[in-house]
Amino acid sequence: MKRTIKIIIISCISFIGYNATAQQDAMYTQYMFNTLAINPAYAGSRNVGSATALFRNQWTGIEGAPKTGTVTFDAPILNKRFGVGIQFLTDKLGVTQTNGGVLSVAYRIRMDEGTLAFGIQGSVSQYRADYTSVDLNSGNNYDPAFATNVNKILFNFGTGVYYNSDKFFIGLSVQNLMKNRLTNAESANVDVNSRQTPHFFFSSGYVFPLTDEFKLKPSFLIKGVKGAPIEGDINATLWIKDVIGIGAQYRTSADVAALIEIQASPQFRIGYSYDYSTTSLRTFNSGSHEIMLRYEFGFGSSKILSPRYF
């Protein structure tokens, strides 16, 4: 069993870190509450200061499986003509770990029923890979792919556009526009394709009022990155009296998930999701867990008067 798990982890590391043909950015099931992480134009869209913390423990039971934590804060400024946001994140997968921060700025245009925003972000991150610690079970055989550790500071940027109203949103964004090398210069001959690669995100959602007490909120997120299949998240949540939301999600060729949200107070929201793998990895893990906490700050006349669904 341990040998099988090692093979899985080494394969994931090689697939994600060296060939750069899989998704490199962290994955979230509750993406609708962490939109700033994928689209800088989201900054300030809730018209109040908003702080969100999210922690994801993926593939519980597999040693070295991904663990991701992020804290974001965003708010409108200058008479809500602009939005600013900041994000701190840590993402660990096997012997690789990324820690960093992201600054986002959005220019917001008020329209008849909603707001159209254009955003840009800049990020700085520390990428570390302790490849020499991997047990290859290969005796004295030398593998150049695991012979050198990596510790690099990476700068990158992204951009996006986002429209939202009280009951609808749609957004398009791209991240990692700079193709930073993920290997040391002296090991560049191992694999010249070890680079960050652009990630594209397209998302949308709507709130359908069913009755005075029930609302249905479907949404979707489509992710694309060079060398990997396009992935889609399809989600639907039933809101009961604007206090409790119960939902389900399907991620193509990956997972199914159950979600619950609780609006504990007008300003405080709690969310939890559980993912069950639909791939062969389900044999080795007991699912993925994700916890979200959000607090919104009311400023004077901007105090929260109605629920915000996105």
Buried (B, 14 or more C-beta within 10 A) or exposed (E): EEEEBBEBBBEBBBBBBBEBBBBBBBBBBBBBBBBBBBBBBBBBBBBBBBBBBBBBBBBBEBEBBBBBBBBBBBBBBEEBEBBBBBBBBBBBBBBBBBBBEBBBBBBBEEEEEBBBBBBBBBBEBEBBBBBEEBEEEEEEEEEEBBEBBBEBEBEBBBBBBBBBBEBBBBBBBBBBEEBBBBBBEEBEEBBEBBBBBBBBBBBBBBBEEEEEEEBBBBBBBBBBBEEBEEBBBBBBBBBEEBEEBEBBBBBBEBBEBBBBBEBEEBBEBEBBBBBEBBEEBEEBBEBBBBBBBBBBBEEEEBEBEEBBBB
